[in-house]
């Protein structure tokens, strides 16, 4: 059976980095994945429901951990599983009903597993390094925004 899954036209290295940032936020701060993002080649942003701004030390630690994962040269793979199976192992809340019964799952080594229709690198070694260029917090909405870019060295 051939699957013609639409893929968002994101920049593959930046989009794959977004997956790693999301999983790192989950692991370091117990938050959910970003509820909003904007992925571009030059710089990108991710928004999280959060209760406070990050300290400078936390931002440095987040960047360090993201780059540690990237430097592990993890393979990025796609697989297709039934929606029922997917609901048991990943959050499928963002999947619309019209997405059908077959869900595309992206895995980054054993670090991250997520349903996604975007484009990705084949290995994290293709990303380079990530630099967090700014972070701000909206007190009224309890939203933490993190902006990042790739640094090719």
C-alpha positions as a LaTeX table, in Angstrom:
\begin{tabular}{lrrr}
\hline
Residue & $x$ (\AA) & $y$ (\AA) & $z$ (\AA) \\
\hline
Unk1 & 0.00 & 0.00 & 0.00 \\
Unk2 & 1.42 & 3.38 & $-1.00$ \\
Unk3 & 1.02 & 6.24 & 1.43 \\
Unk4 & 0.92 & 9.79 & 0.12 \\
Unk5 & 1.26 & 11.61 & 3.39 \\
Unk6 & 1.41 & 15.40 & 3.10 \\
Unk7 & 4.56 & 16.88 & 4.59 \\
Unk8 & 4.86 & 20.38 & 5.93 \\
Unk9 & 7.43 & 22.40 & 4.03 \\
Unk10 & 9.69 & 23.11 & 7.00 \\
Unk11 & 13.46 & 23.29 & 6.94 \\
Unk12 & 14.48 & 19.71 & 7.80 \\
Unk13 & 17.41 & 20.46 & 10.17 \\
Unk14 & 15.48 & 23.16 & 12.06 \\
Unk15 & 12.36 & 21.00 & 12.26 \\
Unk16 & 14.32 & 18.02 & 13.58 \\
Unk17 & 15.96 & 20.35 & 16.13 \\
Unk18 & 12.45 & 21.40 & 17.19 \\
Unk19 & 11.63 & 17.76 & 18.02 \\
Unk20 & 14.78 & 17.56 & 20.16 \\
Unk21 & 14.03 & 20.85 & 21.92 \\
Unk22 & 10.50 & 19.64 & 22.64 \\
Unk23 & 11.66 & 16.36 & 24.16 \\
Unk24 & 14.36 & 18.15 & 26.14 \\
Unk25 & 11.76 & 20.57 & 27.56 \\
Unk26 & 9.61 & 17.58 & 28.53 \\
Unk27 & 12.54 & 15.85 & 30.25 \\
Unk28 & 14.11 & 18.88 & 31.93 \\
Unk29 & 11.03 & 20.86 & 32.94 \\
Unk30 & 8.10 & 18.44 & 32.85 \\
Unk31 & 6.21 & 20.52 & 30.28 \\
Unk32 & 4.24 & 19.25 & 27.33 \\
Unk33 & 5.54 & 19.62 & 23.78 \\
Unk34 & 5.19 & 23.06 & 22.22 \\
Unk35 & 1.63 & 24.07 & 21.43 \\
Unk36 & 2.76 & 26.48 & 18.73 \\
Unk37 & 5.86 & 26.82 & 16.59 \\
Unk38 & 7.19 & 28.58 & 13.54 \\
Unk39 & 10.04 & 26.81 & 11.79 \\
Unk40 & 12.25 & 28.70 & 9.34 \\
Unk41 & 15.75 & 28.22 & 7.95 \\
Unk42 & 17.33 & 31.29 & 9.64 \\
Unk43 & 15.58 & 31.19 & 13.02 \\
Unk44 & 12.64 & 29.41 & 14.58 \\
Unk45 & 10.43 & 29.68 & 17.64 \\
Unk46 & 8.56 & 27.30 & 19.93 \\
Unk47 & 5.88 & 28.24 & 22.46 \\
Unk48 & 5.10 & 26.32 & 25.64 \\
Unk49 & 2.43 & 26.60 & 28.29 \\
Unk50 & 4.66 & 27.29 & 31.27 \\
Unk51 & 4.44 & 28.96 & 34.67 \\
Unk52 & 7.54 & 31.18 & 34.61 \\
Unk53 & 10.46 & 32.47 & 32.58 \\
Unk54 & 13.59 & 30.35 & 32.33 \\
Unk55 & 16.67 & 31.54 & 34.16 \\
Unk56 & 19.86 & 32.21 & 32.22 \\
Unk57 & 21.35 & 29.04 & 33.76 \\
Unk58 & 18.34 & 27.00 & 32.62 \\
Unk59 & 18.63 & 28.35 & 29.08 \\
Unk60 & 22.33 & 27.45 & 29.00 \\
Unk61 & 21.50 & 23.97 & 30.34 \\
Unk62 & 18.72 & 23.49 & 27.78 \\
Unk63 & 21.01 & 24.50 & 24.91 \\
Unk64 & 23.78 & 22.24 & 26.22 \\
Unk65 & 21.47 & 19.22 & 26.46 \\
Unk66 & 19.94 & 19.81 & 23.02 \\
Unk67 & 23.43 & 19.95 & 21.51 \\
Unk68 & 24.50 & 16.84 & 23.42 \\
Unk69 & 21.61 & 14.93 & 21.84 \\
Unk70 & 22.38 & 16.34 & 18.39 \\
Unk71 & 26.05 & 15.35 & 18.71 \\
Unk72 & 25.06 & 11.75 & 19.52 \\
Unk73 & 24.50 & 11.28 & 15.75 \\
Unk74 & 21.11 & 9.63 & 16.22 \\
Unk75 & 19.27 & 8.16 & 13.25 \\
Unk76 & 15.94 & 9.77 & 12.41 \\
Unk77 & 13.39 & 7.25 & 11.14 \\
Unk78 & 9.79 & 7.24 & 10.06 \\
Unk79 & 7.29 & 4.44 & 10.52 \\
Unk80 & 3.58 & 4.09 & 9.99 \\
Unk81 & 1.34 & 2.52 & 12.61 \\
Unk82 & $-2.38$ & 2.36 & 13.21 \\
Unk83 & $-3.97$ & 5.26 & 15.03 \\
Unk84 & $-5.02$ & 2.84 & 17.76 \\
Unk85 & $-1.39$ & 1.75 & 18.29 \\
Unk86 & $-0.19$ & 5.37 & 18.13 \\
Unk87 & $-2.62$ & 6.44 & 20.86 \\
Unk88 & $-0.95$ & 3.95 & 23.20 \\
Unk89 & 2.59 & 5.32 & 22.75 \\
Unk90 & 2.40 & 9.01 & 21.74 \\
Unk91 & 0.16 & 12.01 & 22.24 \\
Unk92 & $-2.24$ & 12.12 & 19.28 \\
Unk93 & $-4.31$ & 15.10 & 20.49 \\
Unk94 & $-3.12$ & 17.29 & 17.60 \\
Unk95 & $-4.12$ & 14.75 & 14.95 \\
Unk96 & $-7.36$ & 15.74 & 13.23 \\
Unk97 & $-9.91$ & 12.97 & 12.55 \\
Unk98 & $-9.32$ & 13.34 & 8.81 \\
Unk99 & $-5.70$ & 12.26 & 9.33 \\
Unk100 & $-7.01$ & 8.71 & 8.95 \\
Unk101 & $-6.13$ & 5.48 & 10.66 \\
Unk102 & $-2.45$ & 5.34 & 9.66 \\
Unk103 & $-0.16$ & 7.61 & 11.65 \\
Unk104 & 3.36 & 8.61 & 10.63 \\
Unk105 & 5.70 & 8.38 & 13.62 \\
Unk106 & 9.14 & 10.02 & 13.66 \\
Unk107 & 11.77 & 8.60 & 16.00 \\
Unk108 & 15.07 & 10.26 & 16.83 \\
Unk109 & 17.15 & 7.40 & 18.13 \\
Unk110 & 15.59 & 6.38 & 21.43 \\
Unk111 & 15.37 & 10.04 & 22.50 \\
Unk112 & 12.11 & 11.18 & 20.87 \\
Unk113 & 9.02 & 9.62 & 19.33 \\
Unk114 & 6.32 & 11.81 & 17.86 \\
Unk115 & 3.56 & 11.81 & 15.22 \\
Unk116 & 4.57 & 14.27 & 12.51 \\
Unk117 & 4.01 & 15.13 & 8.85 \\
Unk118 & 7.07 & 17.38 & 8.55 \\
Unk119 & 10.41 & 16.87 & 6.85 \\
Unk120 & 13.42 & 15.72 & 8.86 \\
Unk121 & 17.12 & 14.98 & 8.49 \\
Unk122 & 18.26 & 11.35 & 8.31 \\
Unk123 & 20.69 & 11.73 & 11.20 \\
Unk124 & 21.12 & 14.40 & 13.87 \\
Unk125 & 24.68 & 14.97 & 12.60 \\
Unk126 & 23.07 & 16.93 & 9.72 \\
Unk127 & 21.73 & 19.60 & 12.11 \\
Unk128 & 24.96 & 21.23 & 13.26 \\
Unk129 & 24.63 & 23.01 & 16.61 \\
Unk130 & 21.67 & 24.91 & 18.00 \\
Unk131 & 21.91 & 28.25 & 19.74 \\
Unk132 & 19.05 & 29.61 & 21.81 \\
Unk133 & 19.01 & 33.24 & 20.75 \\
Unk134 & 16.27 & 34.48 & 23.08 \\
Unk135 & 13.56 & 33.47 & 25.50 \\
Unk136 & 10.67 & 35.47 & 26.87 \\
Unk137 & 7.66 & 34.86 & 29.04 \\
Unk138 & 4.14 & 36.27 & 28.71 \\
Unk139 & 2.79 & 36.56 & 32.27 \\
Unk140 & $-0.79$ & 37.16 & 31.12 \\
Unk141 & $-0.98$ & 33.97 & 29.08 \\
Unk142 & 1.66 & 31.85 & 30.88 \\
Unk143 & 3.49 & 31.27 & 27.61 \\
Unk144 & 7.21 & 30.70 & 27.32 \\
Unk145 & 8.69 & 31.45 & 23.88 \\
Unk146 & 12.10 & 30.13 & 22.88 \\
Unk147 & 13.82 & 31.31 & 19.70 \\
Unk148 & 16.71 & 29.34 & 18.24 \\
Unk149 & 18.93 & 29.07 & 15.20 \\
Unk150 & 21.43 & 26.65 & 13.72 \\
Unk151 & 25.12 & 27.33 & 14.03 \\
Unk152 & 27.25 & 25.54 & 11.48 \\
Unk153 & 30.82 & 25.23 & 12.70 \\
\hline
\end{tabular}
